[in-house]
Amino acid sequence: MKKIAVLIFASLFLAACGDRAPDGAVVTGPKDSTAKFPRQTDPLPVTFAPLDFVVRDGTDETAHLLGDIEIEFFAGGSARLSDFSGTPLIPPFVVKNKTDDRGRGRVFATMLIPGCTGNTDSTVSGTVLATVGTASALWTGTATITCATTTTTTTP
């Protein structure tokens, strides 16, 4: 985990070089996500999709959407960047893309939740960081398989 954090921060400085985003560009991302699933013993792949990050030339209501801008995505924690079907991208931790004509950079994140082995819930979390020049936005996702069991006793 520490190695991934170092790579992300080192890449942030490199991502700022040669970017075509104007000064004052702003990136906004999707709301953080949580997902819960019922008890199961098999590992469960979960894809959070789509994660849309939007690039604008400012923060006010009249800010223009910036299309055709290089945007870079970094995955951390348990998240792996993937396509819409959950197939990991190569490499699964960093990908460069361009925003569409609506200023949107789209990516998908897949996490693998270990199956239940006892009564303790199985939880994983991951992040996706989107950067354009020196602007960035962070999304966090958490997925849980509820492993705890409850018993009810009925008395006649």
Beta strands, then each sheet from edge to edge (+ up, - down):
strand 1: 26-28
strand 2: 33-37
strand 3: 44-56
strand 4: 70-77
strand 5: 80-82
strand 6: 94-98
strand 7: 104-113
strand 8: 122-132
strand 9: 135-145
sheet 1: 1+ 3- 7+ 5-
sheet 2: 2+ 9+ 8- 4+ 6-
end
